[in-house]
């Protein structure tokens, strides 16, 4: 082991959505920041979308599930006790490498569920607190969209015009219009015009296997080049085993395995966790010491508890007319928030959104039959394929999960990563409220498809492989007995330990979380700067 | 080139593949477009798959022999019957075979052309997608604020 006396001021663990934003904010104001990332840099020119067998990479080395992908930099997740399989990517850029870059914000009501609806808890921060950070983040990531959405308070001008609706958008918006329901072109961090040195999207389709044009924002092409130019240091291939503590019970640094598998020590004046809603509690629970026998900063017992995904139902509508959904960015094309806010007459509290997505390429169509399972083999195969390919659109019903302590991340007693570090186990069951919410969404989405003219609708009632969004496992709050960190991301128990990823979310909203994760990280960064005098002396 | 399968096994698999995705109209059969070579490569990489496929193919031969002939020489309907029996009795093998077949078939340039698609990856060319008409949003705007004040 090398004992590094080179104590850095701020050590950030994880180079994904939140770690990149936080690091940029700090180095911009002259702070000394080192980031450790277990993955490496990816070369966008080598992403599978340039290769003839691009669709097979989605089943293998570019699968969103780390257990299927199984790359050396991945860690396994025991998800056998979970109704939803967690997804993530380990690289500079983190899960923004494989995301669909759908970029809605949480609503003002999402931060006030206790006050408004008597469920979960209010956040210690509000939409208004985050508004300037949403705005800054939009400028760095680059958002395609259109102002005037009635489902949100006013937003500033989007960086580029919205993504093209395409044929699927034309067909599906017709359904919403007939019903008189809300829809709007989704905000997406996918450029439709050159911006900040990045090219415009050319509608190739599979955003989830990496964007060769850098049109889709991933933090390796947005925040990181800026942060590195400003003096940030980023070391890849470094997998943190535990956070060390000193005799005063403060974070002292970390022990990590370098790219050659050797254990190293890095000392720091402040430690910042940005490892996602599973990786962060895993690392905290792995950081046990005499002062913190149950894991660092865990006096509340809530580290790893209250795991929230967004449960998804998926509906596939098949049309006689061509929809050609394999062209254009895969992710949400248009979004409907008609059923987002609470209406107790529906039989559940809180709400959901419809993400109206495009469609899939030929292989994905053959393998999942657009929701009907793999297509039949044999003499009926070609007819089944022809009926679906290019003729389907899909709606994802994304529901708000409420926090429940029994949904949690713990350490698996046996499973480890390739460095021998205990791996996480995820336990999750779908609540009655969430089930009722999704069932309502399925019925309403079916109405949309019928209004739009679909002849067949297939339903996946709960998408098992849909754990993109990992939230709630080290939540923020004012009460140290009922939360892990403050509204400024500072651990109640360890004043120089900060958490900036989706772990700190108090509630989950019913939209993709990344814009809110990054706004929270930027908010925490500004708050950190005001405390720095005390912490970094 | 990996050569896990014997020539006899490849010949059997090719005949099976032509029933899993048969030639029809402009669409080639899966046995005609090199899927057997892809399977050879995929299966040779995994001890589990090697075992699964060796056993599976042997069973196909046995079941076919009960019909008094090698699988390759049976008529199409009887071949389908044999495969349905394998699907029922050896579902792990058969599912894997079908999935791998689709994985190879639907990235094949000849197949993509038969579907009316350009046989190329999505990049670097991309696609042209219609911008769409956003004028209907005027009705959405008219309905007013859709979020709850907090």
Interface residues (C-beta under 8 A of the other chain):
Chain A: X47 X48 X49 X50 X51 X52 X53 X54 X55 X56 X59 X107 X108 X109 X111 X112 X115 X116 X126 X127 X146 X148 X150 X151 X152 X153 X162 X164 X165 X166 X167 X169 X170 X173 X177 X180 X182 X183 X184 X185 X201 X202 X203 X204 X205 X206 X212 X213 X327 X328 X337 X338 X340 X341 X342 X361 X362 X363 X365 X366 X367 X374 X375 X377 X378 X379 X381 X382 X389
Chain B: X19 X20 X21 X22 X24 X25 X27 X80 X83 X98 X99 X101 X102 X103 X105 X106 X107 X109 X111 X112 X115 X117 X119 X120 X121 X122 X123 X124 X125 X126 X127 X128 X129 X130 X131 X132 X133 X134 X136 X137 X139 X140 X141 X143 X144 X145 X146 X147 X148 X149 X150
